Amino acid sequence: MYFIVVKFETKAEWTDRWLDLVADFTEATRQEPGNLFFEWSRSVENPAEFVLVEAFTDDGAGPHVNSDHFKKATGEMGQALVATPKIVSRQVDGDGWGQMGEVTVD
């Protein structure tokens, strides 16, 4: 699978509206056949920073970045950001989340 983490730092006037700006993109991506997960979080240290954790099947990553909703979203995001987003993108073994071995709950 392709495992991707992206950090977005928003302008002050966009911080409270960021999730609204990316709502259609988020919903459309979650409906893609190759999407395994697409989850937003907000930094506890910097409330203007949003972190996107996403994964796609090996065959799903290409269609995602070539989709109309991806192109539309990436064209709109820049207006709300203070800097170019930071990304880690790797192809890894697996097909989604697994259980943590070090902490277990019965």
N, C-alpha and C positions, 0 to 999 in steps of 0.2 A: 504494500500500500504506500501511497504518498502521504507523509505526515508533515503538516505545515503549521508553523506558529508565526503570527504576524503581530507586531506592535504598532499601534496608531496613536500618535499624540495629537489631540484636537486643540483648535483655537478655543479660547475661553467662551466665546459667543456660540460655539457649536457643541461644547461638551454635553450639555443637557439634551441636545437634539441629535446626537450622533446615532443612537440606536434607531431613531425614526428615519434618519437619512439612509441607513443600511437595511431597513426592514424588508423592503421588497427583494433586495439582493439576497438577504438571508433566507427568506422563504423559498425563493426560486432555487437557490443552491441546495437547500435541504430536500427538494423534490427531485433532484438529478438522480438518475439510476446509479451512478458511480459514487455518490456521496455516502460516506460512512458516518461522519458527524461534522457539525459546523457550529461551534459554540463560542459565544462572546463572554468575556469577563472584563472586569474593571480593576485596575491596579488599586491596592489598598494604600500604596505609598504616593501615587500621583493620580488623583481623580480625573485628570484629563487624558490619561492613557488607557486605551482599550486593547485587550489582547484577544486575538482570534485564534482558536485552536481548531484545526480542520484536518480531515483525512478523506482520501479518495482511493478507490480501487486503482490498480495499475492502469486499467483501461478508462478510468473516469476522469483522471486529471486533465488530459488533453481536451476533451469536450468541455470541461468546466471553463478553462481559460479562453476557449474559443466561443463561448456562449454569448448571446446578446446581452443577457443580464450582467455578466461579468464585465463586458466592455462598457456598458452604461454605468455601472457602479464605479469602476475605476476612473471613468471620466468625470464623475461627480465628486468623488471623495476629496480630491485635492483642495477644493475650496474650503474645507473644514479642518485642514491639517496644518500644523506648524512646521513639519518636516516630512521628508520621504519616509514611508513606513520601513521598519526593520523586519527582516524575514529570516526564518530558518526553514528550509524545505529539503526533505530527505526521503528517499525511497527506502522503506524498512520492511522487514518480515512482519507478517501479521495481517489481521483483517478487522481490527478494531481494538477496543479496550480489553485488557485482561485484568485478572485479580492481582493485587499486590501481595507478594509472598511474606513480607516482613510484618504486616499488620493484617490480622484476620479477625473477623467477627463471626461468631456462631449464630 
